[in-house]
Amino acid sequence: MNKYFILALSTLLATGKALFCKAMGTGLYSKKETALLNFKALLVAFVCSLIFVADEIFKLLEISKFSIVLSMFFGISVAITQIMQSKAMGNGPASLVSLIYSCGFLVPIFYGLLFWNESVSVYQWFGILLLVISLYLIVCKGEKGGKSVAWIPFAVLAMLGSGVNAIFQKTHQYSSFADELDLFLVYSLFFSSLFTGIVSLVIRKRGKSEPELSKKQKAIKKVIVPMCLGICVGLLNFINLNLSGKLPSIILFPVYNVGSMLLSSIISSLIYNEKLTKRQGFGFAIGIAAILIVGIF
């Protein structure tokens, strides 16, 4: 399959993931419902992953203990990140949540600098400085009212989770079991769905009552959206494996990261009529430029 077609498909799937996260998170009042819907999505993602490894599914029983244990931690981290992202998307503007979420790549950069002796270029330090300025403009309130910042803690936790996920995945690839990556991802999605399933059973139903929905709205919210999100998550994990090392970063990074971010922002603004303040819009533009600088140089 053409690598540029795969890149375009990956970008669309990342956009779909963000938008379905928003559709699923909008109007959620209870922690139990959040966990339950994410369980459905991650279960679908796990089933999709089994399809990808169908020709070597027997190897699932032969995988190393290292990969299984690491996939357990990775899977739980993925589940928590997914829940936080859906809550952030449901409460905040998709453009700003996507930008903050994308900053998760800074976590493995600093981790690599401290523990893997990886270097950071002068351009990347400049890009990081721009990101700090961008996040300051976005996060610090320039207007009255507390409701507009309720999504920020969820977005920050999703960002940190995204970065931790990258560290787990990179740790696996630095190990002597790197050839087990496909099976590692299958186990990770299994543990993700298992974790969210247990959480949805353990959490008691509290807080505000859930919004009244028609039968059609319930079917879309509780079945179709989680299923579509799960398909996006499952396909995205394995399609991105095919992209790694096949395209130069000057092409891959802008198209995938910034492309999906801009598409998510445009489509979400049309559907949900989201409007940014001038301050937030300026911060968003600076953030995109910063991400390009860090990713390409």
Buried (B, 14 or more C-beta within 10 A) or exposed (E): EEEEEBBBBBBBBBBBBBBBBBBBBBBBEBBBBBBBBBBBBBBBBBBBBBEBBEEEEEEBEEBBEBBBEBBBBBBBBBBBBBBBBBBBBBBBBBBBBBBBBBBBBBBBBEBBEEEEEEEBEEEBEBBBEBBEBBBEBBBEEEEEEEEBBEBBEBBBBBBBBBBBBBBBBBBBEEBEBEEBBBBBBBBBBBBBBBBBBEBBEEBEEEEEEBEEEEEEEEEBBBEEBBBBBBBBBBBBBBBBEBBEEEBEEEEBBBBBBBBBBBBBBEBBBEEBEBEBBEBBBBBBEBBBBBBBBBBBE
